[in-house]
Structures are given as structure tokens and as C-alpha cells.
Amino acid sequence: MKFSRRIVLVYASIIIIPLTLLVIGISFLSLHRQIEKITELSTAEILNDTQNIERILGEFESIETVIIRDDNFNLFLNNPENYSENEIIDTLITKTTLFEQIQSITPDIYSIRIFTINPIPERWPVILNASRLVQVPHEKWALNYKAEFLGNLNALKKESVCTTRSLIKNRRLVGYFQISVLMEDFFPSVFKNENKEINQFIYKEENGDLAYFDTGISGKIPPKLKPGQIKKILNSTKNHGSIVIRPLYKIISWSYIPEMEIYLIRENKSKAIFWDFTESIFIIIASLAFMVIAFYLIVKYTTNRLMAGIYSVMDGMKKVKEGDVSVQIPVSGVDEVSETQQIFNSMTQQLSNQIEQIKTEQSLIADTEMKAMQNQINAHFLYNVLETIRMQAVLADQDDIAESLQVLGKMMRYCLRWRIHRVSLAQEIEYIRSYVYILNIRNDYAISLEIDIPEELMDIEIPKMTLQPLIENAFVHAIEKTESDASLKVYANVKNDRIFLSVQDFGEGMSEEQVENIKNYLADSAYERDSKGSIGLKNIQQRLTVFYGSDYRIEINSKPGTGTTISVPVPLKRINQ
């Protein structure tokens, strides 16, 4: 298979296909969450309608209790002949006023009526004769009920939810009472809903099926429920729930009101969500397909032109990888590929030159720094002269002078052997012991040297003359000024693959600004020799960089009044490795 086709396949596999799946997955997840949210909201709203109905039913029950438990009124209805005319009138006025007050404090209640069997003067429109009920409803609850017997009182003849109950006194039927609520107040979501995407309907169970109750509202088409959906609603262990009807994602929420034996069915049409989702998926897939085709044509055209030059660059890179940094490739053409070839040749030439330059600089720096330490003095000549003077002191019984000369000789032999660039930590420790010994001879005050380094670290390899400059700095800047007894501490800490050699003095210390200035001075990578020819911190840092790399940096910790600690990192490498 051609390279261009492989690129297309790899691109499609790595980017287009996962991206397509990711976008489609996110789209489906977003759609699912929207449907879940709408379903939860629809269920919550129909439960809210159910709670409103249950609240009104509670008001029905409270009024029914008031009427049934009014023994005096029921006794009056049972035996009106036992009352005088004035008592009858007073009773009718009192009870009518009571029922009107009850109706006024319960605004949901549309009407309260009492129908008497025995002949009693009527008190319109509350107390009426039972003969006005042409037919007593045989159901406990009547929907779309209209009080036609009220004649021209149209305001009291609106369609309502009505319950008609019998009044019994001493096991004798004395009349009926009616309590009603307007249909639009009882089912506000059925009659007052203006959202065309959401409709609510009333159903009743008939012979294992759900029958739609026609409320007479035009333009409201009830949903066509399938047998499985009806069965799920009727057989549910809960009195409410929701069903998502795919593929158009229509949501059917329902709630059962046991006392009235009716179902509230809420239909939530989500066609807009579905079509938006379908349109988005189609646009995404079409865009991705166009991108794949366009990418394939572009790669196929350009690959045929560029591949020859690219292969030459690839061959050159392979040779560089194998170590041949001086490789040069032929340049052909005047396009971007030829420019790449030219840049590659220039890069390998510069790389080769830089490698040679680095090798030369490393050698020069190492040799120059070691030669600087000998200060152009012949090591063997000085050592032989000191040894002669020491023998004269021994012959003259001058033991102190002889010991001092012996120590000085050891020091000079150590520091003037400039061809040796690396020594063991033990050798460097021995040298700084001698150095402090000579300092104590020179001065009237004593300098104590504490060495806190484990014995197993004494064979670590370090650059020669690493600790002595730190001891010298501590003496010059922290001890010599005071001209009093002082102490120095040398210790080591192992961190991962490095050992940090630290020299601590207990002098006056430095301010943060002074420490920062020294750090900036050490961070400058420019090669520099101390103006006095001595080995300072900059010299140590330069040798650390040459020997181990730029990440080996001297650390300085100092505060006024607490002294100064300087730490030098070296690899955790044994001298004989």
C-alpha cells in the first residue's frame, strides 16, 4: 500500500474515527441527559397536579364531615314538621350562611348544595328540594357535571367535578348534598395549559384498558397508547411514572388518583430535540467525511512530489543516528524539500563543528584550571627544596619546624600534581586538614575542623581542589576578621545519585541580597578566572559544569548572624569505578 494511503488510514484511525465516535457519543449522552431532565420535570409536574387534586379532595372530605356530623341540621331535615315556621326560617338562614362562609374560605370550592326529601322551603342556591335532581348520579364522582336544574343561573351551571352523597339520619334517607369544583380549577394543566408541546389528559380504566375522557377541549388529540404501555401503567406498583417512547423521544408521564379511579396522562413531545440531534449528527458526519476525502487527495498529490527528497533526508538522519554527524546529502530542486535538505546539511556541519569545539574547550579548560593551580612552579623542585629544609630542621632538633615543613610539602605535592584532575574524597579531606594546620601555625588563634562524613563515602571521586577553596573562603570572610578561636564543619548528604559536600562556618553570615548576587555571578556561564589567580567559587562551578554537566550547581545558604553553608554536588561514583 502506498505511503499516502497509509497516512490517510492512520490519520483516520487515530484522529477521525475516535473523534467521530467521541462527538457522536457526547451527542447521544447530551440527548440522553436532556431526555432524563425532561422526564424528571414532567414527572414532577404531574405529581404537583396530583398533589393539588389531593388537596382539593381533602377539602371535599372536610366539608362532607361538617355536613354529616351536623346532627341538629340532619335532625331538622328528618323531622321538619317538629319545628315552628320561625325556627325553620332561622335554621335555613343559619345553615345557608354557614355553607356560604365555608365556600368563601375555600376558594377552590365552586358550590355546596343540600337537597331535602321532606318538604322544606328552598334557600337558593344552597338548600333545594330533591325533586330538582332529575336523576341522582350513581357514581361517587361526576366529571363535566352541569347543574341544569338551576334554570337561568348560568354562572352556577359551569362544568365541574361534582360529588353527590346521601344524607342518612336514623337509617332514613333525608336528602343529598353536592360539593363541586370547576373542571378548570380541578385539572388546571388540562384546561389552562398553553404549551403546544405539552398536553395533559384524563383517562379511566375500563375492562383492563385505558379510556380517554373527553373534556370537550377542541384541538387536543390524546396520545395513542400501545397495549404494552397501557399494561405497564395499569400494572405498575406505583401511582406515578414516566415512559419514553422512541425513536421520536415522546415522554408519557402518568399519575393515578385512587379515590376518583382516574389517570392523569401527560404527553411531552420532544420532536424538536430529536430533530436537532439528528441534524447535528448528520452535519458532523458529513464534515468529517469531507475532511477525510480532502486530506487523502492533498496527501496523495504532495507525497508523489516530496517523497524523493524526504527519503534523502531520512537516510541522512539514519546516518546521524548511527554516529556519522558529518554526513551531507545531495540537494535537488528549489522547493521546500530542497530547503530542508540544505538546512539538514547546515545542521550536521554546525553539529560537527560544535562537537569538535566542545572537545577542545573541555580539554583547554581542564588543563588551564589545573595549570593555574600550580602557578607556573615546578612541583619537583619546590618539593625537593622543602624536603632539604625539613631535614635541616630535624638535624637541628627543630621538630615543630620539621612537622610544619612536612605538612607544607604534602600540600604542595597534592596541589601541584596538575595532571591529576580527580581525587578521592579522603585525599581532599587530608589536604584540608593540612591546610587548617598551616592556618593555625600562621595565626595566634585556633581553628578547629570537624569532619562529619561516613567512612564508606571516603572513596568517592571528586574534582581536585573542591573543598580547599571553600575552607579558604570561610577563613577569609568569617574567621580572619574576628581574630578569635573559631570552628569549621565539613559534612556530606546523599540525595539520590549525588553526594553534597558542605562546608559550614559560624561567622556573621550574609544578607539575602549578597547571597543572590553570588548566585547570579555563578549562574553566568561565561568563562572567567579569578583576578588574583586563586581558585574561587566560580572556578569550582566551571569545573563542575565541564566534568558533570550544567545541572550540578553550587548551593549557598546563609543568614545574618547564623553563618554560611556552601554545598557542592558531585556524582556518587567510587574512585576505582
Salt bridges, closest charged atoms under 4 A:
GLU36 OE2 - HIS32 NE2 2.82
GLU45 OE1 - ARG266 NH2 2.17
GLU59 OE2 - ARG55 NH1 3.06
GLU64 OE1 - ARG165 NH1 2.76
ASP70 OD2 - LYS95 NZ 2.60
ASP71 OD1 - LYS169 NZ 3.84
ASP108 OD2 - ARG55 NH1 2.54
GLU122 OE2 - ARG132 NE 2.75
GLU139 OE1 - LYS204 NZ 3.94
GLU148 OE1 - LYS157 NZ 3.76
ASP185 OD1 - LYS192 NZ 3.47
GLU267 OE2 - LYS250 NZ 3.28
ASP367 OD1 - HIS421 NE2 3.99
GLU387 OE2 - ARG390 NH2 2.83
GLU430 OE2 - LYS410 NZ 3.32
ASP459 OD1 - ARG574 NH1 2.72
GLU461 OE2 - ARG422 NE 3.56
GLU508 OE2 - LYS481 NZ 3.91
GLU528 OE1 - LYS538 NZ 3.63
ASP551 OD2 - ARG498 NH2 2.54
